[in-house]
């Protein structure tokens, strides 16, 4: 068996195990509300950080991270639908 085969098998298992993309990789602003609300605070902060960095090109500060995470979480728990992206939540 070639050395690449085990890696290919591992990737296939992850992709077909029913995990959402957000559980495997940091999808930032493309994270869907249903995934975001199920994550712990650290994972949510990581998603928000990537979203803000992708938007501005700069590392967000702690206040911006906290405020945006709370905004996205509140949005997802109220008016957002399961498949709404967190980037659609109102934020700075």
N, C-alpha and C positions, 0 to 999 in steps of 0.2 A: 504494500500500500504506500502510495506516495505521501510525503509529509503534509501536503496541502489538503488531503482528504479529511483528516480529523477536524481541521479548521472549518472546512466547508460544511461538514456534518453539524458542528456546533452552531454555526450561523443559521443553518436550516432549522434546527431545533428551536432556537430563539425566535425566529421569524414565524414559525408555525405553531408556537405553543399557546397562542391566544393573548400574548402580551401586546399592549398597545405600544406604538413607537415611542411614546413619552416615557415608558417604563424602561426602555432599553437605551435610548439616547436622549440628550437634552434637545427638545424641539423648540424651546423658546416660545415666541409669540404664537406659534402654530399649535401649541398644546391646547387640547380641547378641555372645556370646563369639567366634563365628567372625570377626566384624568387628573386635572389640577386639584379638584376638591378632595380627591382620594389620596393625594400625596402628603407627606409630612412637611413641616415648615421649611426644613433645609432644602428639600427637593423643589418646593414651590419657589423659594428664594433663588435657587439656581436657574430655574426656568425664567423668572422675571429678570434676573441679571443678564442672561443671554439675550432676551428680548430687547432690553434697554440698550445693551452694548451693540446689538445688530442695528438698532435704529440710529444711535448717535455716534458710534465708533469709539466711545469712551467708557471707561469703567464707571458705573453708577455708584453714588455714595450710599451709606447705610440708610439715611433718611428717605432718599428716593426709592431704595429697594423696599423698605418697610411700607411706605405709603402706597406704592404701586401694587405690592403683593396684597395688601388689605383691600385695595380698590378692586383688583381682579377677583379676589375671593368673594367679596360682597356681591359683585356683579354676577358671578357664576351661581351664587346661592339664591339670587333673586330673579333678575330678568333674563339672564343668560340661559340658553338651552344646553343640553348635554354635548352637542357637537359644535357649539360656539367656540371660536378661538379666543384665548385670553387677550390677544392683542386688540380685540374689539371692545374690551372694557375701557371706560374713560380713564385716561391717565395723562400726566403732564406731558 
